[in-house]
Amino acid sequence: MIPQTWVELTDDESIKKMNRLLDLLDADDDVQATYHNWDE
């Protein structure tokens, strides 16, 4: 999956929230894969 548009997070709070969301999704056994358009 390759996104057509990218989103850049510059706010430290937004980056922390995005990382936490990805960690929570990764820890959930029901989630098989996650995709995002965040330009790290």
Secondary structure, 3 states (H helix, E strand, C coil): CCCCCCECCCCHHHHHHHHHHHHHHHHCCCCCCCCCCECC
